[in-house]
Amino acid sequence: MDAKKSIEALQFFATGLTEGALVHKLQGQIFKSQGFSKFGQKYIDHFNEEMEWGEKFVERILDLIMAIAIRYFTKFGHSAKMAEVLTGAKAETVATPITEPVDVLYLGSGVLLGRISGDMADFIRTLTPDRVKRVVCFGSCAIIKSPVPQMRSLLQAQGIAVDERSFTCKGSMGPLHAGHPNKQDLDDLRKFVQTTL
Ligand SMILES: Cc1cc2nc3c(=O)[nH]c(=O)nc-3n(C[C@H](O)[C@H](O)[C@H](O)COP(=O)(O)O)c2cc1C
């Protein structure tokens, strides 16, 4: 389902839930005033539950209307594999510039001979704070701790807000960490992303 249809469906349910909830609250108050306090309270509890669901729908709508972009540079396909599990936008390489304002840019990279690629560095230099509100970095590597600090310092030099949260997993280098990023790494990345929206 595309985002527009999802938003419409969520709005429909959120409106229905809220309207129904208010009727239940009113009904609960009427029952209470007639001396049926336990019964009335059940209706009011139901109202509270429905309102909580309504809030969840609204949160989801906000997620959907947030402008998200996903960019990566990949030498061996690892960052591409990672970028593909992210949702909210099509994953593209850094060869595709950011042309529209985005609320969150997910940026992924590996490390080659101790460094992130020149293509990634060049891409970061095209970014401006008025176009990109916040960047969340992710990446993989075999030896050093993470490519993220290199990305972070280039982004900060552009004046871009970089989320303090980031995700790094092992990325294979020949037999070293063979199979990584693996299924567990991708599941962990999926979970991580949910916390950064
Ligand atoms: C030739 C080669 C050089 C690499 N150099 C490094 C390195 O210096 N430090 C490191 O931590 N990982 C290094 N790696 C591991 C890569 O960072 C890792 O495979 C990463 O997942 C690659 O991501 P990508 O496929 O998205 O580019 C190297 C891998 C290869 C094959």
The ligand as a MOL file (V3000), in Angstrom:
LIG
                    3D

  0  0  0     0  0            999 V3000
M  V30 BEGIN CTAB
M  V30 COUNTS 31 33 0 0 0
M  V30 BEGIN ATOM
M  V30 1 C 39.7930 -5.0730 0.2820 0
M  V30 2 C 39.0470 -4.7830 1.5650 0
M  V30 3 C 39.5490 -3.8260 2.4300 0
M  V30 4 C 38.8940 -3.5720 3.6300 0
M  V30 5 N 39.4160 -2.6620 4.5170 0
M  V30 6 C 38.8610 -2.5360 5.7440 0
M  V30 7 C 39.4670 -1.7000 6.7240 0
M  V30 8 O 40.4880 -1.0780 6.4950 0
M  V30 9 N 38.8990 -1.6230 7.9490 0
M  V30 10 C 37.7590 -2.3040 8.2570 0
M  V30 11 O 37.2780 -2.2170 9.3850 0
M  V30 12 N 37.1360 -3.0840 7.3400 0
M  V30 13 C 37.6660 -3.2090 6.0950 0
M  V30 14 N 37.0580 -4.0170 5.1880 0
M  V30 15 C 35.7650 -4.6060 5.4790 0
M  V30 16 C 34.6310 -3.7760 4.8640 0
M  V30 17 O 34.5320 -2.5370 5.5150 0
M  V30 18 C 33.3200 -4.5490 5.0130 0
M  V30 19 O 33.3330 -5.6330 4.1160 0
M  V30 20 C 32.1000 -3.7190 4.7370 0
M  V30 21 O 30.9770 -4.4760 5.1020 0
M  V30 22 C 32.0030 -3.3000 3.3000 0
M  V30 23 O 30.7820 -2.6320 3.1040 0
M  V30 24 P 30.2770 -2.3180 1.6320 0
M  V30 25 O 30.1660 -3.6000 0.8980 0
M  V30 26 O 28.9460 -1.6870 1.8140 0
M  V30 27 O 31.2450 -1.3650 1.0160 0
M  V30 28 C 37.7080 -4.2830 3.9670 0
M  V30 29 C 37.2290 -5.2280 3.0590 0
M  V30 30 C 37.8820 -5.4990 1.9020 0
M  V30 31 C 37.3690 -6.5900 1.0020 0
M  V30 END ATOM
M  V30 BEGIN BOND
M  V30 1 1 1 2
M  V30 2 1 2 3
M  V30 3 2 2 30
M  V30 4 2 3 4
M  V30 5 1 4 5
M  V30 6 1 4 28
M  V30 7 2 5 6
M  V30 8 1 6 7
M  V30 9 1 6 13
M  V30 10 2 7 8
M  V30 11 1 7 9
M  V30 12 1 9 10
M  V30 13 2 10 11
M  V30 14 1 10 12
M  V30 15 2 12 13
M  V30 16 1 13 14
M  V30 17 1 14 15
M  V30 18 1 14 28
M  V30 19 1 15 16
M  V30 20 1 16 17
M  V30 21 1 16 18
M  V30 22 1 18 19
M  V30 23 1 18 20
M  V30 24 1 20 21
M  V30 25 1 20 22
M  V30 26 1 22 23
M  V30 27 1 23 24
M  V30 28 2 24 25
M  V30 29 1 24 26
M  V30 30 1 24 27
M  V30 31 2 28 29
M  V30 32 1 29 30
M  V30 33 1 30 31
M  V30 END BOND
M  V30 END CTAB
M  END
